[in-house]
Amino acid sequence: MSDVSRLPDAVAENWDWQRRGACRGMDAAVFFHVDNERGFARRHREASAKQVCASCPVRAECLQHAISTEETYGIWGGLGENALRRLIAAKRRSPGPIA
């Protein structure tokens, strides 16, 4: 079972930003890799996802959500998995706000 302890409460104000995301209604496969995806296919998919994020009105909220819930899978707020892991590690070392 997934650990949901880091997720915010189920209050509309906490999640309302997701309704305004540029990715809303898109296939999630654009933002999350399939097993064993590598090389050009992965780079191309990630670039496509980041292009959607580049013009998103809630990019900052998305990134903050990913950092606060320690989401390290997929593209969130225009950042890939390695960048997310670095920000989360920095957050763990420093209790102040990141991003």
Biopython code that builds the backbone (N, CA, C, O; Angstrom):
import numpy as np
from Bio.PDB.StructureBuilder import StructureBuilder

atoms = [
    (1, "MET", "N", (0.840, -1.179, 0.000)),
    (1, "MET", "CA", (0.000, 0.000, 0.000)),
    (1, "MET", "C", (0.883, 1.239, 0.000)),
    (1, "MET", "O", (1.949, 1.240, 0.617)),
    (2, "SER", "N", (0.463, 2.266, -0.667)),
    (2, "SER", "CA", (1.218, 3.510, -0.759)),
    (2, "SER", "C", (1.186, 4.282, 0.548)),
    (2, "SER", "O", (0.196, 4.259, 1.279)),
    (3, "ASP", "N", (2.281, 4.962, 0.826)),
    (3, "ASP", "CA", (2.349, 5.831, 1.993)),
    (3, "ASP", "C", (1.789, 7.193, 1.600)),
    (3, "ASP", "O", (2.401, 7.903, 0.802)),
    (4, "VAL", "N", (0.651, 7.563, 2.141)),
    (4, "VAL", "CA", (0.006, 8.825, 1.799)),
    (4, "VAL", "C", (0.147, 9.851, 2.927)),
    (4, "VAL", "O", (-0.543, 10.871, 2.915)),
    (5, "SER", "N", (1.016, 9.602, 3.885)),
    (5, "SER", "CA", (1.141, 10.483, 5.043)),
    (5, "SER", "C", (1.616, 11.883, 4.676)),
    (5, "SER", "O", (1.317, 12.835, 5.398)),
    (6, "ARG", "N", (2.345, 12.035, 3.578)),
    (6, "ARG", "CA", (2.846, 13.357, 3.178)),
    (6, "ARG", "C", (1.840, 14.133, 2.342)),
    (6, "ARG", "O", (2.039, 15.321, 2.086)),
    (7, "LEU", "N", (0.761, 13.482, 1.913)),
    (7, "LEU", "CA", (-0.227, 14.166, 1.086)),
    (7, "LEU", "C", (-1.024, 15.166, 1.914)),
    (7, "LEU", "O", (-1.328, 14.906, 3.078)),
    (8, "PRO", "N", (-1.367, 16.320, 1.313)),
    (8, "PRO", "CA", (-2.184, 17.290, 2.052)),
    (8, "PRO", "C", (-3.598, 16.769, 2.271)),
    (8, "PRO", "O", (-4.031, 15.819, 1.619)),
    (9, "ASP", "N", (-4.300, 17.394, 3.186)),
    (9, "ASP", "CA", (-5.687, 17.015, 3.456)),
    (9, "ASP", "C", (-6.526, 17.136, 2.189)),
    (9, "ASP", "O", (-6.184, 17.886, 1.275)),
    (10, "ALA", "N", (-7.617, 16.396, 2.147)),
    (10, "ALA", "CA", (-8.512, 16.415, 0.988)),
    (10, "ALA", "C", (-9.466, 17.604, 1.078)),
    (10, "ALA", "O", (-10.672, 17.437, 1.257)),
    (11, "VAL", "N", (-8.908, 18.797, 0.953)),
    (11, "VAL", "CA", (-9.672, 20.033, 0.985)),
    (11, "VAL", "C", (-9.551, 20.668, -0.395)),
    (11, "VAL", "O", (-8.455, 20.736, -0.951)),
    (12, "ALA", "N", (-10.655, 21.129, -0.946)),
    (12, "ALA", "CA", (-10.666, 21.659, -2.313)),
    (12, "ALA", "C", (-9.600, 22.735, -2.520)),
    (12, "ALA", "O", (-8.979, 22.791, -3.581)),
    (13, "GLU", "N", (-9.384, 23.582, -1.527)),
    (13, "GLU", "CA", (-8.396, 24.653, -1.678)),
    (13, "GLU", "C", (-6.984, 24.111, -1.885)),
    (13, "GLU", "O", (-6.160, 24.753, -2.538)),
    (14, "ASN", "N", (-6.707, 22.937, -1.333)),
    (14, "ASN", "CA", (-5.389, 22.329, -1.483)),
    (14, "ASN", "C", (-5.168, 21.735, -2.866)),
    (14, "ASN", "O", (-4.025, 21.582, -3.297)),
    (15, "TRP", "N", (-6.230, 21.403, -3.558)),
    (15, "TRP", "CA", (-6.121, 20.698, -4.832)),
    (15, "TRP", "C", (-6.654, 21.493, -6.015)),
    (15, "TRP", "O", (-6.491, 21.064, -7.157)),
    (16, "ASP", "N", (-7.281, 22.632, -5.777)),
    (16, "ASP", "CA", (-7.939, 23.402, -6.828)),
    (16, "ASP", "C", (-6.988, 23.797, -7.957)),
    (16, "ASP", "O", (-7.412, 23.908, -9.107)),
    (17, "TRP", "N", (-5.718, 24.009, -7.648)),
    (17, "TRP", "CA", (-4.749, 24.406, -8.663)),
    (17, "TRP", "C", (-4.677, 23.380, -9.789)),
    (17, "TRP", "O", (-4.394, 23.748, -10.930)),
    (18, "GLN", "N", (-4.923, 22.112, -9.501)),
    (18, "GLN", "CA", (-4.810, 21.064, -10.517)),
    (18, "GLN", "C", (-5.817, 21.250, -11.644)),
    (18, "GLN", "O", (-5.565, 20.833, -12.775)),
    (19, "ARG", "N", (-6.938, 21.864, -11.352)),
    (19, "ARG", "CA", (-7.954, 22.096, -12.391)),
    (19, "ARG", "C", (-7.464, 23.061, -13.454)),
    (19, "ARG", "O", (-7.968, 23.053, -14.577)),
    (20, "ARG", "N", (-6.481, 23.899, -13.114)),
    (20, "ARG", "CA", (-5.984, 24.898, -14.057)),
    (20, "ARG", "C", (-4.703, 24.469, -14.768)),
    (20, "ARG", "O", (-4.123, 25.249, -15.523)),
    (21, "GLY", "N", (-4.265, 23.249, -14.534)),
    (21, "GLY", "CA", (-3.025, 22.765, -15.136)),
    (21, "GLY", "C", (-3.119, 22.598, -16.640)),
    (21, "GLY", "O", (-4.139, 22.149, -17.163)),
    (22, "ALA", "N", (-2.050, 22.961, -17.328)),
    (22, "ALA", "CA", (-1.993, 22.800, -18.785)),
    (22, "ALA", "C", (-2.087, 21.330, -19.183)),
    (22, "ALA", "O", (-2.461, 21.016, -20.312)),
    (23, "CYS", "N", (-1.755, 20.443, -18.275)),
    (23, "CYS", "CA", (-1.778, 19.008, -18.546)),
    (23, "CYS", "C", (-3.151, 18.382, -18.331)),
    (23, "CYS", "O", (-3.362, 17.216, -18.665)),
    (24, "ARG", "N", (-4.071, 19.140, -17.783)),
    (24, "ARG", "CA", (-5.397, 18.589, -17.462)),
    (24, "ARG", "C", (-6.028, 17.980, -18.709)),
    (24, "ARG", "O", (-6.124, 18.629, -19.750)),
    (25, "GLY", "N", (-6.450, 16.740, -18.589)),
    (25, "GLY", "CA", (-7.097, 16.046, -19.688)),
    (25, "GLY", "C", (-6.133, 15.343, -20.636)),
    (25, "GLY", "O", (-6.557, 14.603, -21.523)),
    (26, "MET", "N", (-4.835, 15.574, -20.448)),
    (26, "MET", "CA", (-3.850, 14.922, -21.315)),
    (26, "MET", "C", (-3.592, 13.492, -20.835)),
    (26, "MET", "O", (-3.876, 13.140, -19.690)),
    (27, "ASP", "N", (-3.057, 12.699, -21.724)),
    (27, "ASP", "CA", (-2.662, 11.335, -21.386)),
    (27, "ASP", "C", (-1.490, 11.390, -20.406)),
    (27, "ASP", "O", (-0.467, 12.008, -20.700)),
    (28, "ALA", "N", (-1.629, 10.755, -19.261)),
    (28, "ALA", "CA", (-0.576, 10.760, -18.246)),
    (28, "ALA", "C", (0.719, 10.136, -18.751)),
    (28, "ALA", "O", (1.786, 10.393, -18.193)),
    (29, "ALA", "N", (0.641, 9.323, -19.794)),
    (29, "ALA", "CA", (1.838, 8.686, -20.345)),
    (29, "ALA", "C", (2.838, 9.707, -20.880)),
    (29, "ALA", "O", (4.010, 9.379, -21.066)),
    (30, "VAL", "N", (2.399, 10.925, -21.127)),
    (30, "VAL", "CA", (3.324, 11.981, -21.560)),
    (30, "VAL", "C", (4.259, 12.348, -20.418)),
    (30, "VAL", "O", (5.409, 12.716, -20.657)),
    (31, "PHE", "N", (3.785, 12.253, -19.184)),
    (31, "PHE", "CA", (4.521, 12.727, -18.020)),
    (31, "PHE", "C", (5.199, 11.626, -17.207)),
    (31, "PHE", "O", (6.040, 11.911, -16.354)),
    (32, "PHE", "N", (4.837, 10.372, -17.468)),
    (32, "PHE", "CA", (5.379, 9.254, -16.703)),
    (32, "PHE", "C", (5.895, 8.175, -17.649)),
    (32, "PHE", "O", (5.182, 7.741, -18.555)),
    (33, "HIS", "N", (7.120, 7.749, -17.438)),
    (33, "HIS", "CA", (7.727, 6.761, -18.329)),
    (33, "HIS", "C", (7.182, 5.359, -18.097)),
    (33, "HIS", "O", (6.742, 5.008, -17.002)),
    (34, "VAL", "N", (7.228, 4.582, -19.156)),
    (34, "VAL", "CA", (6.875, 3.168, -19.053)),
    (34, "VAL", "C", (8.122, 2.401, -18.640)),
    (34, "VAL", "O", (9.233, 2.923, -18.735)),
    (35, "ASP", "N", (7.947, 1.180, -18.187)),
    (35, "ASP", "CA", (9.094, 0.360, -17.800)),
    (35, "ASP", "C", (10.087, 0.248, -18.946)),
    (35, "ASP", "O", (9.706, 0.056, -20.100)),
    (36, "ASN", "N", (11.349, 0.371, -18.614)),
    (36, "ASN", "CA", (12.467, 0.200, -19.546)),
    (36, "ASN", "C", (12.535, 1.245, -20.653)),
    (36, "ASN", "O", (13.225, 1.023, -21.648)),
    (37, "GLU", "N", (11.853, 2.365, -20.519)),
    (37, "GLU", "CA", (11.969, 3.423, -21.521)),
    (37, "GLU", "C", (13.332, 4.088, -21.357)),
    (37, "GLU", "O", (13.707, 4.502, -20.260)),
    (38, "ARG", "N", (14.064, 4.184, -22.460)),
    (38, "ARG", "CA", (15.420, 4.728, -22.415)),
    (38, "ARG", "C", (15.716, 5.520, -23.673)),
    (38, "ARG", "O", (14.921, 5.557, -24.612)),
    (39, "GLY", "N", (16.866, 6.145, -23.668)),
    (39, "GLY", "CA", (17.398, 6.782, -24.857)),
    (39, "GLY", "C", (16.502, 7.851, -25.452)),
    (39, "GLY", "O", (15.874, 8.638, -24.744)),
    (40, "PHE", "N", (16.464, 7.853, -26.785)),
    (40, "PHE", "CA", (15.738, 8.883, -27.515)),
    (40, "PHE", "C", (14.274, 8.934, -27.121)),
    (40, "PHE", "O", (13.721, 10.021, -26.957)),
    (41, "ALA", "N", (13.636, 7.785, -26.967)),
    (41, "ALA", "CA", (12.208, 7.759, -26.644)),
    (41, "ALA", "C", (11.941, 8.482, -25.321)),
    (41, "ALA", "O", (10.988, 9.252, -25.207)),
    (42, "ARG", "N", (12.777, 8.232, -24.346)),
    (42, "ARG", "CA", (12.590, 8.879, -23.037)),
    (42, "ARG", "C", (12.871, 10.373, -23.115)),
    (42, "ARG", "O", (12.099, 11.179, -22.595)),
    (43, "ARG", "N", (13.965, 10.744, -23.756)),
    (43, "ARG", "CA", (14.302, 12.165, -23.887)),
    (43, "ARG", "C", (13.213, 12.920, -24.643)),
    (43, "ARG", "O", (12.862, 14.041, -24.275)),
    (44, "HIS", "N", (12.682, 12.313, -25.691)),
    (44, "HIS", "CA", (11.629, 12.946, -26.487)),
    (44, "HIS", "C", (10.349, 13.119, -25.662)),
    (44, "HIS", "O", (9.733, 14.184, -25.702)),
    (45, "ARG", "N", (9.946, 12.097, -24.922)),
    (45, "ARG", "CA", (8.745, 12.184, -24.098)),
    (45, "ARG", "C", (8.915, 13.240, -23.018)),
    (45, "ARG", "O", (8.007, 14.036, -22.779)),
    (46, "GLU", "N", (10.080, 13.254, -22.360)),
    (46, "GLU", "CA", (10.318, 14.239, -21.310)),
    (46, "GLU", "C", (10.317, 15.663, -21.873)),
    (46, "GLU", "O", (9.783, 16.578, -21.246)),
    (47, "ALA", "N", (10.908, 15.849, -23.040)),
    (47, "ALA", "CA", (10.920, 17.176, -23.666)),
    (47, "ALA", "C", (9.507, 17.623, -24.001)),
    (47, "ALA", "O", (9.172, 18.796, -23.838)),
    (48, "SER", "N", (8.683, 16.708, -24.464)),
    (48, "SER", "CA", (7.285, 17.034, -24.765)),
    (48, "SER", "C", (6.535, 17.433, -23.496)),
    (48, "SER", "O", (5.763, 18.392, -23.501)),
    (49, "ALA", "N", (6.762, 16.701, -22.421)),
    (49, "ALA", "CA", (6.103, 17.015, -21.148)),
    (49, "ALA", "C", (6.557, 18.374, -20.631)),
    (49, "ALA", "O", (5.736, 19.176, -20.186)),
    (50, "LYS", "N", (7.837, 18.632, -20.686)),
    (50, "LYS", "CA", (8.374, 19.900, -20.188)),
    (50, "LYS", "C", (7.884, 21.076, -21.027)),
    (50, "LYS", "O", (7.744, 22.188, -20.516)),
    (51, "GLN", "N", (7.627, 20.840, -22.295)),
    (51, "GLN", "CA", (7.088, 21.891, -23.153)),
    (51, "GLN", "C", (5.670, 22.269, -22.697)),
    (51, "GLN", "O", (5.307, 23.445, -22.708)),
    (52, "VAL", "N", (4.884, 21.284, -22.302)),
    (52, "VAL", "CA", (3.546, 21.559, -21.759)),
    (52, "VAL", "C", (3.692, 22.373, -20.476)),
    (52, "VAL", "O", (2.974, 23.352, -20.274)),
    (53, "CYS", "N", (4.601, 21.977, -19.626)),
    (53, "CYS", "CA", (4.801, 22.656, -18.337)),
    (53, "CYS", "C", (5.288, 24.099, -18.517)),
    (53, "CYS", "O", (4.980, 24.963, -17.697)),
    (54, "ALA", "N", (6.030, 24.354, -19.564)),
    (54, "ALA", "CA", (6.621, 25.677, -19.755)),
    (54, "ALA", "C", (5.586, 26.791, -19.799)),
    (54, "ALA", "O", (5.867, 27.909, -19.367)),
    (55, "SER", "N", (4.411, 26.508, -20.308)),
    (55, "SER", "CA", (3.374, 27.539, -20.402)),
    (55, "SER", "C", (2.253, 27.339, -19.384)),
    (55, "SER", "O", (1.199, 27.964, -19.496)),
    (56, "CYS", "N", (2.466, 26.494, -18.416)),
    (56, "CYS", "CA", (1.411, 26.155, -17.457)),
    (56, "CYS", "C", (1.242, 27.255, -16.406)),
    (56, "CYS", "O", (2.224, 27.720, -15.828)),
    (57, "PRO", "N", (-0.007, 27.669, -16.159)),
    (57, "PRO", "CA", (-0.238, 28.724, -15.170)),
    (57, "PRO", "C", (-0.055, 28.272, -13.719)),
    (57, "PRO", "O", (0.014, 29.114, -12.824)),
    (58, "VAL", "N", (0.025, 26.979, -13.474)),
    (58, "VAL", "CA", (0.187, 26.484, -12.099)),
    (58, "VAL", "C", (1.467, 25.668, -11.946)),
    (58, "VAL", "O", (1.542, 24.757, -11.121)),
    (59, "ARG", "N", (2.454, 26.000, -12.739)),
    (59, "ARG", "CA", (3.725, 25.275, -12.699)),
    (59, "ARG", "C", (4.353, 25.316, -11.292)),
    (59, "ARG", "O", (4.827, 24.297, -10.792)),
    (60, "ALA", "N", (4.351, 26.476, -10.675)),
    (60, "ALA", "CA", (4.957, 26.611, -9.341)),
    (60, "ALA", "C", (4.219, 25.753, -8.316)),
    (60, "ALA", "O", (4.849, 25.098, -7.485)),
    (61, "GLU", "N", (2.893, 25.754, -8.369)),
    (61, "GLU", "CA", (2.104, 24.950, -7.439)),
    (61, "GLU", "C", (2.371, 23.464, -7.644)),
    (61, "GLU", "O", (2.465, 22.704, -6.681)),
    (62, "CYS", "N", (2.491, 23.060, -8.893)),
    (62, "CYS", "CA", (2.763, 21.659, -9.230)),
    (62, "CYS", "C", (4.124, 21.231, -8.673)),
    (62, "CYS", "O", (4.257, 20.163, -8.076)),
    (63, "LEU", "N", (5.122, 22.081, -8.879)),
    (63, "LEU", "CA", (6.458, 21.766, -8.393)),
    (63, "LEU", "C", (6.476, 21.713, -6.869)),
    (63, "LEU", "O", (7.080, 20.812, -6.285)),
    (64, "GLN", "N", (5.823, 22.665, -6.228)),
    (64, "GLN", "CA", (5.775, 22.661, -4.766)),
    (64, "GLN", "C", (5.082, 21.411, -4.237)),
    (64, "GLN", "O", (5.504, 20.837, -3.234)),
    (65, "HIS", "N", (4.017, 20.995, -4.916)),
    (65, "HIS", "CA", (3.318, 19.761, -4.526)),
    (65, "HIS", "C", (4.271, 18.569, -4.624)),
    (65, "HIS", "O", (4.342, 17.749, -3.708)),
    (66, "ALA", "N", (4.997, 18.477, -5.728)),
    (66, "ALA", "CA", (5.913, 17.353, -5.920)),
    (66, "ALA", "C", (6.996, 17.322, -4.853)),
    (66, "ALA", "O", (7.363, 16.253, -4.365)),
    (67, "ILE", "N", (7.501, 18.479, -4.496)),
    (67, "ILE", "CA", (8.547, 18.538, -3.467)),
    (67, "ILE", "C", (7.968, 18.186, -2.100)),
    (67, "ILE", "O", (8.566, 17.409, -1.356)),
    (68, "SER", "N", (6.822, 18.747, -1.767)),
    (68, "SER", "CA", (6.259, 18.506, -0.432)),
    (68, "SER", "C", (5.792, 17.069, -0.249)),
    (68, "SER", "O", (5.818, 16.556, 0.869)),
    (69, "THR", "N", (5.365, 16.409, -1.322)),
    (69, "THR", "CA", (4.933, 15.014, -1.209)),
    (69, "THR", "C", (6.053, 14.042, -1.574)),
    (69, "THR", "O", (5.867, 12.825, -1.571)),
    (70, "GLU", "N", (7.219, 14.607, -1.888)),
    (70, "GLU", "CA", (8.403, 13.822, -2.256)),
    (70, "GLU", "C", (8.123, 12.910, -3.443)),
    (70, "GLU", "O", (8.438, 11.720, -3.420)),
    (71, "GLU", "N", (7.536, 13.479, -4.460)),
    (71, "GLU", "CA", (7.217, 12.765, -5.701)),
    (71, "GLU", "C", (8.463, 12.724, -6.581)),
    (71, "GLU", "O", (8.960, 13.766, -7.008)),
    (72, "THR", "N", (8.960, 11.536, -6.848)),
    (72, "THR", "CA", (10.187, 11.410, -7.652)),
    (72, "THR", "C", (9.961, 10.630, -8.939)),
    (72, "THR", "O", (10.921, 10.200, -9.579)),
    (73, "TYR", "N", (8.738, 10.448, -9.316)),
    (73, "TYR", "CA", (8.430, 9.689, -10.519)),
    (73, "TYR", "C", (7.657, 10.589, -11.472)),
    (73, "TYR", "O", (6.579, 11.080, -11.135)),
    (74, "GLY", "N", (8.207, 10.802, -12.656)),
    (74, "GLY", "CA", (7.517, 11.601, -13.657)),
    (74, "GLY", "C", (8.021, 13.025, -13.748)),
    (74, "GLY", "O", (8.998, 13.405, -13.103)),
    (75, "ILE", "N", (7.329, 13.807, -14.568)),
    (75, "ILE", "CA", (7.633, 15.222, -14.767)),
    (75, "ILE", "C", (6.625, 16.019, -13.950)),
    (75, "ILE", "O", (5.417, 15.853, -14.118)),
    (76, "TRP", "N", (7.115, 16.878, -13.071)),
    (76, "TRP", "CA", (6.271, 17.706, -12.210)),
    (76, "TRP", "C", (6.810, 19.126, -12.248)),
    (76, "TRP", "O", (8.004, 19.340, -12.040)),
    (77, "GLY", "N", (5.955, 20.087, -12.507)),
    (77, "GLY", "CA", (6.391, 21.483, -12.511)),
    (77, "GLY", "C", (7.509, 21.760, -13.490)),
    (77, "GLY", "O", (8.295, 22.686, -13.294)),
    (78, "GLY", "N", (7.586, 20.971, -14.534)),
    (78, "GLY", "CA", (8.614, 21.165, -15.548)),
    (78, "GLY", "C", (9.954, 20.528, -15.238)),
    (78, "GLY", "O", (10.910, 20.705, -15.992)),
    (79, "LEU", "N", (10.040, 19.798, -14.149)),
    (79, "LEU", "CA", (11.303, 19.147, -13.792)),
    (79, "LEU", "C", (11.186, 17.638, -13.894)),
    (79, "LEU", "O", (10.130, 17.056, -13.649)),
    (80, "GLY", "N", (12.296, 17.023, -14.260)),
    (80, "GLY", "CA", (12.354, 15.578, -14.360)),
    (80, "GLY", "C", (12.725, 14.930, -13.033)),
    (80, "GLY", "O", (12.923, 15.604, -12.023)),
    (81, "GLU", "N", (12.811, 13.625, -13.065)),
    (81, "GLU", "CA", (13.015, 12.847, -11.853)),
    (81, "GLU", "C", (14.324, 13.170, -11.135)),
    (81, "GLU", "O", (14.338, 13.272, -9.909)),
    (82, "ASN", "N", (15.418, 13.333, -11.869)),
    (82, "ASN", "CA", (16.702, 13.622, -11.221)),
    (82, "ASN", "C", (16.672, 14.975, -10.523)),
    (82, "ASN", "O", (17.150, 15.102, -9.396)),
    (83, "ALA", "N", (16.116, 15.983, -11.182)),
    (83, "ALA", "CA", (16.026, 17.316, -10.573)),
    (83, "ALA", "C", (15.124, 17.283, -9.345)),
    (83, "ALA", "O", (15.428, 17.912, -8.331)),
    (84, "LEU", "N", (14.029, 16.559, -9.431)),
    (84, "LEU", "CA", (13.133, 16.441, -8.275)),
    (84, "LEU", "C", (13.846, 15.782, -7.103)),
    (84, "LEU", "O", (13.716, 16.231, -5.964)),
    (85, "ARG", "N", (14.587, 14.735, -7.371)),
    (85, "ARG", "CA", (15.321, 14.050, -6.291)),
    (85, "ARG", "C", (16.313, 14.995, -5.615)),
    (85, "ARG", "O", (16.462, 14.980, -4.393)),
    (86, "ARG", "N", (16.995, 15.820, -6.424)),
    (86, "ARG", "CA", (17.954, 16.772, -5.843)),
    (86, "ARG", "C", (17.241, 17.795, -4.952)),
    (86, "ARG", "O", (17.719, 18.102, -3.860)),
    (87, "LEU", "N", (16.104, 18.322, -5.410)),
    (87, "LEU", "CA", (15.362, 19.303, -4.608)),
    (87, "LEU", "C", (14.819, 18.683, -3.326)),
    (87, "LEU", "O", (14.834, 19.317, -2.271)),
    (88, "ILE", "N", (14.347, 17.462, -3.416)),
    (88, "ILE", "CA", (13.823, 16.782, -2.226)),
    (88, "ILE", "C", (14.944, 16.519, -1.229)),
    (88, "ILE", "O", (14.759, 16.682, -0.023)),
    (89, "ALA", "N", (16.094, 16.118, -1.728)),
    (89, "ALA", "CA", (17.241, 15.895, -0.840)),
    (89, "ALA", "C", (17.642, 17.209, -0.181)),
    (89, "ALA", "O", (17.967, 17.225, 1.007)),
    (90, "ALA", "N", (17.625, 18.303, -0.922)),
    (90, "ALA", "CA", (17.953, 19.609, -0.353)),
    (90, "ALA", "C", (16.928, 20.002, 0.707)),
    (90, "ALA", "O", (17.291, 20.560, 1.743)),
    (91, "LYS", "N", (15.663, 19.718, 0.460)),
    (91, "LYS", "CA", (14.605, 20.021, 1.431)),
    (91, "LYS", "C", (14.835, 19.252, 2.722)),
    (91, "LYS", "O", (14.635, 19.792, 3.810)),
    (92, "ARG", "N", (15.243, 18.027, 2.614)),
    (92, "ARG", "CA", (15.480, 17.205, 3.811)),
    (92, "ARG", "C", (16.642, 17.749, 4.641)),
    (92, "ARG", "O", (16.644, 17.656, 5.868)),
    (93, "ARG", "N", (17.644, 18.326, 3.937)),
    (93, "ARG", "CA", (18.807, 18.885, 4.639)),
    (93, "ARG", "C", (18.509, 20.265, 5.235)),
    (93, "ARG", "O", (19.121, 20.652, 6.231)),
    (94, "SER", "N", (17.585, 20.998, 4.640)),
    (94, "SER", "CA", (17.278, 22.357, 5.063)),
    (94, "SER", "C", (15.768, 22.505, 5.227)),
    (94, "SER", "O", (15.028, 22.347, 4.256)),
    (95, "PRO", "N", (15.303, 22.804, 6.426)),
    (95, "PRO", "CA", (13.863, 22.849, 6.661)),
    (95, "PRO", "C", (13.136, 24.026, 6.020)),
    (95, "PRO", "O", (11.905, 24.045, 6.025)),
    (96, "GLY", "N", (13.847, 25.011, 5.468)),
    (96, "GLY", "CA", (13.195, 26.170, 4.846)),
    (96, "GLY", "C", (12.567, 25.822, 3.503)),
    (96, "GLY", "O", (12.765, 24.719, 2.992)),
    (97, "PRO", "N", (11.809, 26.758, 2.927)),
    (97, "PRO", "CA", (11.145, 26.505, 1.638)),
    (97, "PRO", "C", (12.154, 26.367, 0.504)),
    (97, "PRO", "O", (13.154, 27.083, 0.451)),
    (98, "ILE", "N", (11.871, 25.432, -0.400)),
    (98, "ILE", "CA", (12.680, 25.171, -1.578)),
    (98, "ILE", "C", (11.791, 25.443, -2.789)),
    (98, "ILE", "O", (10.615, 25.080, -2.784)),
    (99, "ALA", "N", (12.328, 26.062, -3.802)),
    (99, "ALA", "CA", (11.625, 26.347, -5.087)),
    (99, "ALA", "C", (10.612, 27.415, -4.966)),
    (99, "ALA", "O", (9.954, 27.756, -5.949)),
]
sb = StructureBuilder()
sb.init_structure("model")
sb.init_model(0)
sb.init_chain("A")
sb.init_seg("    ")
for serial, (resi, resn, name, xyz) in enumerate(atoms, 1):
    if name == "N":
        sb.init_residue(resn, " ", resi, " ")
    sb.init_atom(name, np.array(xyz, "f"), 0.0, 1.0, " ", f" {name:<3s}", serial, name[0])
structure = sb.get_structure()
